[in-house]
Amino acid sequence: MNRLTIAGILFLSTLSGVALAQHAPPFPAPDRTAAEAVSHASATTLELRTTTPLMQNWSFVQDDSLTDDEALASKAVQWQTVNLPHTWNAEAATPGPHPPYKRGLGWYRIEFDTPAEGTRKWLEFGAASLVADVWLNGHKLGQHKGGFTAFRFDVTDTLAPSGKNTLLVKVDNSQPISDDDVTAIPPLAGDFIMYGGLYRYVSLVSTIDPVHFSLEDMGGPSVYATTTSIAGGNATVNVRAKLKSDAKADADYSVRVSLLDADGRVAQTSQQTVVLQAGGNLTVPQVLLVNRPHLWQGTEDPYQYKLVAELLREDGQAIDRVVQDFGIREMRFDPREGFFLNGRHVPLHGVAIHQEMYGKGWAISPRDIDDTLAMVKEIGANTIRLAHYPYGRNMLESLDRMGLVAWAELPVGLSTTTEGMQAVMVGSGTTSVCPHKDASDAFRASARQQLQEMIRQQFNHAAIAIWALGNETTFTHKDCAEPWYDNISPVFRELQTLAKDEDPQRVTAYADNVAQEQPPVNGNYIDLGGITDLWARNQYPLWYSGPVARLTDILDAIRVRYPDQPIGISEYGAGAALTHHTDNVMGGPAEVNNTGEPIVYQPEEYASSVHEQDYAKILSTEYLFASYVWNMFDFATPLRNEGDIQDVNTKGLVSFDRKTRKDPFYFYKANWSPDLVTYITGRRYTNRAYPVADIKVYSNADAVALSINGKAVGAMKQDQCLQKTCVFKNVKLEQGSNEVAAVGRRGSTSASDSVEWSLNTRDINIAAGQLTTGFTSDGRVVATAVNVATDPAATGSTSASTAGDLFGSDNFFIGGEGDWLVPKGLGPPTDTTPVQGTNDPQLFKNFRRGSFSYFIPLDDGDYTVELGFLEPDKGKAIGERIFDVVANGETKLENFDVLKAAKGEYRTVVNESFTTGVSHGYLKLDFTPRLGEAVVSNIRIRKH
């Protein structure tokens, strides 16, 4: 099969649509008469339309029982006063526990005066989630389905001639139960909050003449541009303008389209005269031939022109004008080499986000957007995934200015029907109903509409590179034992055709989460590969998806099946709780799923290790067109009880409240940003369990020096640091306070960092097989006397037994495997036999099994060692698990049988102790099986 390169050459602004030119004529100089007119216009005012914001003093009530007639008759006296942007689910954008967020009906009412200016008037809504019904002065203007795109209503003939008008909006974000429900549209569900409300803006747009650029083109600006050629130092730009006449007579008009550079000079202009019939519509194509264009080169040089489209009467008077920023650039996606921008290979590395802020939900301001993207810029990303729905114009304009290459996404996720959705929404993680129905006509119509709206409203933004048609749409099929009914690929084939009709230049994509190395032979698979132009995988090695090698094993297999389809990674990452920590990321299995327990432990250091290993694999995979960390920020979701905050997905590189950049943030900043970075990891693990630690510093400096309490520990050059990760091994901490300081130097510049740790115990207490640093009897992680499960501001992560002994996570081991006493999964445990014989059952929730040893650093002297055991495997008989325990070559427990010592009682704690001497700076404990595997649950060591 021939190799295929997918290319998109785009001339971009905030317009939409596309017109193609096959052959470019010679490049003339700009027409100076027209140029002078445009320059004059840019020197005065570029806007002819009047936009009246309707953002303040709305009346609002959330009331599912209110009928349309009752709302229309109401004076809203008892309703609350709100300003836009607004959502009635703002409380859900805070950590739980709190009541389930409300899905239902929200009613908005406002009174406003009819503006004196303008001839034609339109109400414009930035978005309404999810379905909006709109009345003006008691007259229903219509209904809009879809919670993420802008929409307009012509209100010229509905407004009061003068004085007050009453606008009523019903917004419905109800959870659909059946495919007949009005909200049974994309998205049917999601692992995020479906905030309800008028969460962007509402405005009244007035034109000065009955003839204007169309305002009824699915929320788009009706001036559409694309670059069809960049060659020989020239660019060919095709522009298409849609006109609408509400006049009563035919007339001649001119359409003038011009490009202004950043200094306001005309780069090129074109003008065409047309005849527009009364009440008619007309599309006017034109070509701009740009000599030596200044290209939009991503974050390196996000240069933008002004595109000015003017509608002129015969006398030359401008009667409408559309002005937008745009960039000229060429994008190409290659199945072997990845992404190219203007002919240059650019590895795309970035993050995914949600349009959400702590305490605000989706009701975010332009300042919130700027703050969000400032962190994305700080980390050094050059691409962004706008998950899982279309974003507003403020976000897109900011991306254009910053040069971030963007993945835009249609909200077709999890399923195309409501079958199985109820199980998803209550967070069981499994579906009890396998889909058997085709997507409804209403669902498909809404998907098509939202796709067209997204493309037309966003098409010419320089940042937008990809139209993603969906995400994890086979989710509700994944647990079906029977062959999967394919109600998905017909929808995607339909959307693919429509997307290419709307925008032949840009590529489409799909984010998959079920593809395997080989499709199952039992039919439990829907293959969406090859439908979209690009294909990407949501893959979580070391979290949900097995070893790191699988990150590319699946992608390699997909490439064999679809060799001409460029491939990327649309999600990867791991949960990171700010108050959960570990001494050794290999100590035990990670807790990755909702288990129904009060806390699911997700150490920040483990997340760092996952990112380090995943990114190393990504760097070695040259064919990837892009990779996206999931997620830049923690975000709210009703489906999660993970980490140290309820109802929050903790995979963000930054905390939900945006106040804390987690350790993995600085890993990527050191790798991506040109700024000098030196950052000590594990800084929130302040109350240390062990006197020896490996200290990790993320730095892109030429060399990094480490000290503790002012005493030099050592230095490392960058070539000793893998992926900007410098690890100082076996650093000894002092009793009491430890000021750990690192200084990174690059030439004559330096960057420093310091943290305060404390060591307040001389004992060694190891929770064997446990990834997270220790537990109390009730399962809580503690920092000295502070319970961080209830106090998120607390720091540290060592834990105490009921006797006050601090336990660290499993450490200093060689061999064996950490394991859970009760397996962690989405379903309830099959064995709930309680642990007996201890006041600290949580110290026995994990154990190490196999043939293994511990090399524990200790000062020379005599010690008492106490080992905690229990039999973990139900059904074991006395005599089926026998092993020895040897301390520094001396057998301390011989032919030890845990079950026999427990008098045959399953899950009953047995404690064995002995004394031993240390003479070479460490204690070696060997657990050697004779029959079956050796096991140990915890180790306590005290000096005499």
Helices and strands as residue ranges (DSSP letters): E 6-12, H 32-43, E 50-53, E 58-62, H 68-73, E 80-82, G 90-93, E 105-113, E 120-125, E 131-136, E 139-145, E 151-154, E 164-172, E 202-207, E 211-213, E 223-231, E 234-245, E 251-260, E 266-276, E 281-291, E 296-297, G 298-300, E 301-302, E 305-312, E 318-334, E 338-341, E 344-345, E 348-353, H 366-379, E 383-386, H 393-402, E 405-409, H 421-425, H 441-458, E 464-471, G 475-477, H 489-502, E 507-512, E 535-538, H 550-561, E 567-572, H 604-619, E 626-629, E 635-642, E 645-649, H 663-672, E 678-680, E 687-688, E 692-699, E 703-708, E 711-717, G 718-720, E 725-732, E 736-746, E 749-759, E 764-767, E 782-783, E 786-787, E 799-800, E 806-809, E 813-820, G 841-844, E 846-857, E 861-869, E 882-887, E 890-896, H 898-901, E 910-918, E 922-931, E 934-936, E 938-943
